[in-house]
Amino acid sequence: MSTDKTLSAGTVYTETVVYSPPETFAADAPYQLAIVALDSGGRVTARIDAHSPEDRVKIGDRAEFIEFRKGIPFYRKAQ
């Protein structure tokens, strides 16, 4: 995965909430992962920046790119 800034907004293709993560991400659980179908073409697997269950995305929601954190793309539910 490239870490350039070419990621765009898109539509959530699928999502899941991780409750039993790998040890590296144990402190972050639970957290949401999603595959986002990008407006610019293609798909990306990303973390969703959701601080509460209401902030989580659902299939079909619009999502916008925020930033890379340690090489991981983070998105949030589009306003």
C-alpha atoms as a printed R data frame, in Angstrom:
   type eleno elety resid chain resno       x      y      z
1  ATOM     1    CA   MET     A     1   0.000  0.000  0.000
2  ATOM     2    CA   SER     A     2   1.315  3.379 -0.969
3  ATOM     3    CA   THR     A     3   1.363  6.060  1.684
4  ATOM     4    CA   ASP     A     4   1.006  8.953 -0.749
5  ATOM     5    CA   LYS     A     5  -1.912 11.329 -0.453
6  ATOM     6    CA   THR     A     6  -3.885 10.017 -3.454
7  ATOM     7    CA   LEU     A     7  -6.659  8.438 -1.383
8  ATOM     8    CA   SER     A     8 -10.059  9.951 -1.957
9  ATOM     9    CA   ALA     A     9 -13.475  9.810 -0.387
10 ATOM    10    CA   GLY     A    10 -15.628  6.838 -1.193
11 ATOM    11    CA   THR     A    11 -18.455  4.508 -0.247
12 ATOM    12    CA   VAL     A    12 -18.219  1.786  2.397
13 ATOM    13    CA   TYR     A    13 -18.254 -1.566  0.591
14 ATOM    14    CA   THR     A    14 -18.114 -3.673  3.769
15 ATOM    15    CA   GLU     A    15 -17.164 -3.231  7.413
16 ATOM    16    CA   THR     A    16 -16.498 -5.058 10.658
17 ATOM    17    CA   VAL     A    17 -15.752 -4.222 14.287
18 ATOM    18    CA   VAL     A    18 -12.674 -5.927 15.741
19 ATOM    19    CA   TYR     A    19 -13.068 -7.029 19.360
20 ATOM    20    CA   SER     A    20 -10.154 -9.526 19.520
21 ATOM    21    CA   PRO     A    21  -7.264 -7.837 17.707
22 ATOM    22    CA   PRO     A    22  -3.654 -8.869 17.242
23 ATOM    23    CA   GLU     A    23  -1.494 -7.965 20.248
24 ATOM    24    CA   THR     A    24  -0.100 -4.894 18.465
25 ATOM    25    CA   PHE     A    25  -3.568 -3.301 18.379
26 ATOM    26    CA   ALA     A    26  -5.001 -4.669 21.648
27 ATOM    27    CA   ALA     A    27  -5.155 -1.228 23.280
28 ATOM    28    CA   ASP     A    28  -7.298  0.081 20.386
29 ATOM    29    CA   ALA     A    29 -10.076 -2.536 20.641
30 ATOM    30    CA   PRO     A    30 -12.843 -2.404 19.796
31 ATOM    31    CA   TYR     A    31 -12.169 -0.660 16.495
32 ATOM    32    CA   GLN     A    32 -13.771 -0.638 13.074
33 ATOM    33    CA   LEU     A    33 -12.234 -1.705  9.772
34 ATOM    34    CA   ALA     A    34 -13.839 -1.056  6.408
35 ATOM    35    CA   ILE     A    35 -13.198 -1.592  2.742
36 ATOM    36    CA   VAL     A    36 -13.905  1.701  1.016
37 ATOM    37    CA   ALA     A    37 -14.708  1.822 -2.704
38 ATOM    38    CA   LEU     A    38 -12.856  4.981 -3.722
39 ATOM    39    CA   ASP     A    39 -14.376  7.664 -5.921
40 ATOM    40    CA   SER     A    40 -11.050  7.702 -7.769
41 ATOM    41    CA   GLY     A    41 -11.296  3.956 -8.477
42 ATOM    42    CA   GLY     A    42 -10.196  0.878 -6.601
43 ATOM    43    CA   ARG     A    43 -10.722 -0.058 -2.983
44 ATOM    44    CA   VAL     A    44  -8.746  0.415  0.212
45 ATOM    45    CA   THR     A    45  -8.891 -1.370  3.565
46 ATOM    46    CA   ALA     A    46  -8.904  1.286  6.270
47 ATOM    47    CA   ARG     A    47  -9.479  1.974  9.938
48 ATOM    48    CA   ILE     A    48 -12.534  4.053 10.743
49 ATOM    49    CA   ASP     A    49 -11.948  6.891 13.202
50 ATOM    50    CA   ALA     A    50 -14.996  6.290 15.404
51 ATOM    51    CA   HIS     A    51 -14.996  7.400 19.020
52 ATOM    52    CA   SER     A    52 -18.469  6.014 19.721
53 ATOM    53    CA   PRO     A    53 -20.817  3.489 18.090
54 ATOM    54    CA   GLU     A    54 -22.723  6.411 16.512
55 ATOM    55    CA   ASP     A    55 -19.537  7.414 14.635
56 ATOM    56    CA   ARG     A    56 -19.189  3.999 12.992
57 ATOM    57    CA   VAL     A    57 -19.927  3.542  9.307
58 ATOM    58    CA   LYS     A    58 -22.425  1.170  7.721
59 ATOM    59    CA   ILE     A    59 -22.367 -0.425  4.283
60 ATOM    60    CA   GLY     A    60 -23.321  2.243  1.756
61 ATOM    61    CA   ASP     A    61 -22.232  5.204  3.928
62 ATOM    62    CA   ARG     A    62 -19.926  7.833  2.528
63 ATOM    63    CA   ALA     A    63 -16.463  7.980  4.115
64 ATOM    64    CA   GLU     A    64 -13.691 10.561  3.832
65 ATOM    65    CA   PHE     A    65  -9.941 10.107  4.141
66 ATOM    66    CA   ILE     A    66  -8.377 11.743  7.204
67 ATOM    67    CA   GLU     A    67  -4.707 10.747  7.350
68 ATOM    68    CA   PHE     A    68  -2.206  7.936  7.583
69 ATOM    69    CA   ARG     A    69  -1.228  6.840 11.101
70 ATOM    70    CA   LYS     A    70   1.809  4.559 11.202
71 ATOM    71    CA   GLY     A    71   1.132  3.667  7.563
72 ATOM    72    CA   ILE     A    72  -2.544  2.815  8.137
73 ATOM    73    CA   PRO     A    73  -5.153  4.884  6.253
74 ATOM    74    CA   PHE     A    74  -7.831  6.332  8.531
75 ATOM    75    CA   TYR     A    75 -11.274  7.368  7.320
76 ATOM    76    CA   ARG     A    76 -14.337  8.812  9.052
77 ATOM    77    CA   LYS     A    77 -18.022  8.920  8.272
78 ATOM    78    CA   ALA     A    78 -18.603 11.792  5.839
79 ATOM    79    CA   GLN     A    79 -20.505 14.726  7.240
